[in-house]
Amino acid sequence: MVKVAILGYGTVGSGVAQVLDTNSSEVAISAGQEVSLKYILDLREFPGDRHEQQVVHDINVILDDPEIQVICETMGGIEPAFSFEKSALMKGKSVCTSNKELVAAHGPELVELAKVHHCSYLFEASVGGGIPILRTLNTSLKHEKIDAITGILNGTTNYILTKMDKEGAGFATVLKEAQEKGYAERKPEADIEGYDACRKTAILASLMSGQYVSFEEIETEGITKITQEDFSYARSFGMAIKLLGMIRKNENGFFTIVAPFMIPLEHPLASVNKVFNAIVVHGNMLGNTMFYGKGAGKEATASAVVGDLIDCVIHAGSHIDVNMNAEHARLSDNGSFVHRFFVRVPEEDADAALEAFGDGIEHITSDEVAGEFAFVTDLISEKHFHEAYQKLDRAKGYLRLL
C-alpha cells in the first residue's frame, strides 16, 4: 500500500479524493497496489465530510511523514504552493499538480529538482483538463519531430464564442451568463484576455521544444474585441472563430501566439464547442492528430491528477523524465510569421484599404452587415500586416486566418 496526500481541498482537490474513493479498485490495479489517502492539507475544517479526520493544517505534518510518497498539489497560485512543492521534492516525495500558473512559472526548476532527488514532477492536469496531451507528447509521440501544436485551451472563452455564434448574443451578455453558470470567474480577465490559454501554450511549447518557454514572451490577444459582425462575416464564407494557442516550427524559427483566429468549418477544431477543449498535434511522420475532451471541471481535471499519481506510484524511487529543462528557448520574432488576415473598415475607406494592402485582397460580404468594406489579405507577415493596418485610421478590427 502507498500513502498519498492532497494539498488544497477545493474543487480539484475534492475531485481527486472522489476519484480515489469511487475508482479505488481501478486505481489499485493500475498502480499495482492499493493507494490510500492519508492527509488533506487545508486551512478549513470539513465537518461531515467522509475525509474530515484526514484534514491537517500544517504542511510539515505531511512533509515529515516518511509514509507519504506522492503529493497532489491542487491549491493553485504561486505561493505557498511553490514552496510546498519544492520542499516535498527535496524530501524525495513525488508531486503531481493541476497548477498551470505554477508550472508555467517554475516547471523546469521543479522538474530538475525532482530529477536530483530521484522522484517525479508531473502536471498533466495543467493543460487541457482531462485530455491526456502531456503524457502523449512525453511518451507516445516522443519519437516524432513535432513541428506544430494548435489548440483550443480555454473552456470559458470557447463557451462564450460558441454562444455568440449560435445565439447571436453580444460579448457582455454571454460573459454575464457564463459567470452565472460558473464557467467564468467574477474577475474573468485571465480567461477573456487570453492569459490562461497563454500559460497552457507556454507549457506545451516548453515540452515541444524541450526547453523553457516563458508565458511572458508569448504574444497574447483575448476575445473582448470580437463582435457579432465578425461572426456574420465568418459564417458568410464558411469560417468559425476560436481562441487558439499556436506553436509553430518552420524555416524561419519557433513561433508562439495566443489569439482569436478564423478557421475553416472543415477544420476539426471548428466543431469544438461550448466548454470543451481540443489540441491538434502535427508530427513529421504522423501528420495531424487531435485530442479532445473536457478542458476543465472537477472530475476531468481530478482524473488527470490521479493518472499522474499512478505513474508516480509505479515509478517510486525513480524519476520520470519530462522533456523540459531550464534553458530558455529562443523564440523567433513573430514579425516574420506569415498567414492571412480578415479586416473590416468603413465602406468609404475601401480605397484606402486597397492602397494599403494591394489588389490581391479578397472582398467579403455579409447580408447581415451594411456600411462596411471587409476583406481577406493575401499571405502576409505579421510585421507587414501591422504596418499596413496602421494606415487605416478608422479600421474596425481584424482577425487572423488559420
N, C-alpha and C positions, 0 to 999 in steps of 0.2 A: 504493500500500500504506500502511495505517495501522498504527502500532505501539502496543501497549497493555501494561499491567502489572496484575498481581493482587497485592493486599495480603492475605496470610494464605492458607496452602496447606493448610487443614484440609478439612473435609467439603465445604463450599460452594465454596471456592477451587479445590480439585482438580476439583470438578464443572464449574466454569467452563472450566478448561483442557480437560477432557474434551469439553465441547460444542464448543469451538473446534477441537479436533482431529477429532472424529467428523463434525461437520457443517460442515467448513471451506468446502465449495463453496456450501452453502446460506447460510452467513453472508456470504460474499463477494458473492453475488447480492443479498442483502437490503441489505447495506451499500453496494453499488455499487463496492466494491474489496476487495482481499484484506485480511484482518485478521491481523496477526502478533503473537503473544505474545512480548515481548522480555524481560520481567523478572517474577520472582515474589519478593515480599518475605516472608521468614520467618526465625525465629531458628534453625530446624533445618536440617540437611542432608538430602537425599533421594537417597542412593546407589541407583543402579539405575533411578530414575525417568526417564522419557523427557525430562523438563524439568529434570533436575538441574543442567545447566550454566547455566540461566537464573535460578537462585536467588541472591539477594543478601540481605545482612543490614543494609544501610544505606539508609534511605528517601531520603537525598539523592542516591543514585545514580539513582533514578527521577525525583525532583523536578527535578534539574538536567539531565536529558536532554531536549533540545528535540524529539526524535523521538517521545516519548511524548505522545499526545494524549488518551487515555482511561485512567482508573484504575478498576479494580474492587476496592472495599474489601469484603472478606469476613472480616474479623478478628473482628468482634463486640465488644461492650463500648463504653464511652465513650472511654477513653484507652488507648493512644495514637491510636486510630482517628480521634477528632475532630481532633486536631492535624494528623494526616497529611492528612485530607480538606481541612481548611481551607487548609493550605499548597499543596496541589495546585490548588485552585480559584483561589487568589490568583495562581498562575502561569498561569492560563488553561487548565488541564487539566480536562476534564470528569470527573465522578465518578459512578459508579453503585454502589449498595450494597444489601446484604441486611440491614443492621444496624438492626433495628427499634428497639432501645434507643436508639441514637444519633439516629435520625430523629425519634423521639418527643420526645427532649430538645432537639435543636438543629436540627431540619429547617428551620424558617423562616429562621433565620440563615444556613444553608448555601445555601438557595435564593436568598436575596438576594445573597450573596457571589458565587454563580455568575452572576447577572444582571449585577452590576457588572463582572465580568471576562470577559463575553462567552463563557461556557461553560455547561454544564448540570449539574444535580444531580438525578439520577433514583433512585428507590428502590422500583420495582415489587415486588421480591422481599421487601420488608419486611412485606408484608401478604398473607396467603393463599398464600405459596409461589409456585407456578407459575400461579396464577389471575391473568389479566390485568385486574385490577379497577382499579388506579390509572390505568393508561393509558386505560381505557374512560371513567372519570369525567372525565379531563382532556381527552379528545378527543370520542369518540362521543356522550357524554351532556352535553357542555358547554352545549348549548342548553337542556337540561331544567332545571326547577326541582325539584331533588332534595329531597324532604321526609322521607325515611326510608331508613335503611340498617340491616339486621338480618343478623347473620352468625354462623356457627359458625367461629371464628377460631383455634382451637387443636386440633390433631390429637390431642395426648396426652389431653386431657380428653374429647374425643369418643370416643376408643378406650375409655377407662375406663367412660364412661357406657353405651356400646354393650354392652360385656361384662357389666356389671352387669345390664342389662336383658335381654339374650338368654340369659345363662347363670345368672342368679340368684346370682352371687358377690358377696361383700362388697367394700366400697371398698378396704380394706387389701390383700386378696388380689389384686385386679385391678391395683392400683398396683404391687405387687411383680412381677407378671408383666410389666407394661408396662416396668418398669425392666430386667428380664432380657432383654427383646426389643429394648431400645434405644429404645423410644418415649418413655420418661420418664427424666429425669436422676437421678443418685444423690441430688441435692438437688432435689426436684421442686416446691418451693414456687411458683416463677414460673408454672408451669402450673396446678397444682391450686388455688392461691389466686386465680387469675384475672388475675395481673399481666401475663402475656404477652398475653392477649386484650385487656386494658386498653390496653396500648401500641398495639396494632393498631387498636383502636377510636378512640384519640386521633388517629392518623394519618388514618383515614377521616373523622373528624369535622372535622379541620382542612381537608381537601380539600373536604368538603361545604360548609363554612361560608366557605372562602376566608380564614380567619383561623387563629389558633393555639389549639388546644385542648390544654391540659396534661393528661397522663395522671393527674397527681396530683389533679386536680379531678373525676375520674370515679368515681362510687360503684361499688365493686367487691366482689363476693362470689364465692367459689370453690365447689368441689363437695364439700368434705370432709364436709359435714353430711348429704349425701344418703344415704338408706338403702334397703334392699330394700322396706321398707314403702311408701316413696314410689313406687317403681316398680309395686308391686302396685296401689295406688290409681290410678296413671296408666293402667295397662292396663285397669282396670275401667271407665273412662269415656273410652277412646279417645284417650289422650294419650301423647306421648313426652316425655322430659326431656333438654334440651340446655343447655349453657352458651352464652349468647348475648351478643354485643356489640350494643348497640342505640343508635341515634341517631334522634331524632325532632324534627321541627319542627311545631308546631301553634300555635293561637291563644294558648296560654299561654307559649310560648317555645321554647327549644332545649335538649332533654334528652339526656343520655347516661347509660348504665348498662351494667355487665357483671354478669351474674348468671345462675344456672340458672333456666330457665323450663319450665313445662309447655306443650307446643304440640300442637294437634290433629294426628292422624295424617294428615289430608288435606293439611296444610300441606307444601309442598315440602321444608322444612328437616327435617321429621320423619324422612325416609328417608335422610338423610345420616349414614352410619355409619362406624365404625372411625376411621382417621386422616384421613379426607377433611374438607375444609372447603367451605363454601358461603356465598355472600353474596347477599342479596336487596336490590335497589335499587328504590325507588319514585320515579318521576318524575311530575310533574303531567300530562304528556301520554302518556308511555309506559306508565304503570302499573307493575306489578311485572315485574322481570326478574331471573333468578337466574344466578349464576356459580359453577361447581362444579369442583372438581379437587383435586389433592394439595396440602395446605396446608403441607407440609414435605417433607424428603427431598433428597438430594444433587442428583439430576438435575432435578427440578421447579424447585427454587429456583435452581439454576445457569442453567436455561433462561431464567428471568425476568431474571436479571442480564444475560445475553447479549442479550436483547431490548432492554434499556436501552442496553447498549453500542452496539448497532447504531444506535439512534436518535441517540446522541451522535456517532457517526461521520458519519451522514447530515447532521447539523446542525452540523458542525465550524465553529468560528469564530462561532457564534451561540448564543443562549440559547433553550432550550426552556422555554416558560412553564409553571409549575406553580401551580395555584390554592391557594397557601398563602403567608401573609405573617406578619410578626412581631406584628401587632396581636392582642391576646388576645381570643378570642371570649367573649361574655358568656353563660355558661350559666345556665339557669334553675334555681331551687331544685327539686330532684326531688320535694319535698313535694306539689306540685300535679299530678304525673304520675299519670294515672288508668288503672287496669286491675283485673282480678280477681285474687284470691289463693286458693290452696289451703292449708288449715290442718288440723293434726292436734292433738287434745288427748285426754287420758284420757277414757274413756266417762263417768265420773262428773262430768266438767266440762262436759257438754253444755249444761246450763242457763246456766252462766257464759258460754259461747261465744255462746249466743243473746242473752243480755243485752248482751254487748259489741258484737256485730255486727248485732243486729236479726233480724227474722223473714224477711228476704229471702235468707238463705243457702240453699244447695243441699246437702243431706246426701249424702255419697258413701260407698259401702260397698265392701268387698273381701272375697271369700271367704277370702282368704289372711291377713287381719289381724283379730285379735279384741281386745276390750278398749279400743277407741278410738272416738272420735267425730271423723269427718273431714268437712270441708265446703268449699264454694267460696263466696266472698263475692260480693255484687253488685259492680258497678263502684265503686271507691273510690280516693281519692287515697292516695299513699304516706304522707302525713302522718297522715291519719285512720286508715289501717290500723294504723300502728305505735302510735298512741295506744290503739286498741282492743286490739291484740295484747298490749301490756304489762300489761293487766288479767288476762291468762291466765297465772297464775304457773307452771303445770305444762305449758304448751304444748310439744309435741314437735317442732315445726318448721313451716315454711311454704315455699311456692314461688309465684312469680308465674305468671300465665297469659298467654300471648301472644294 
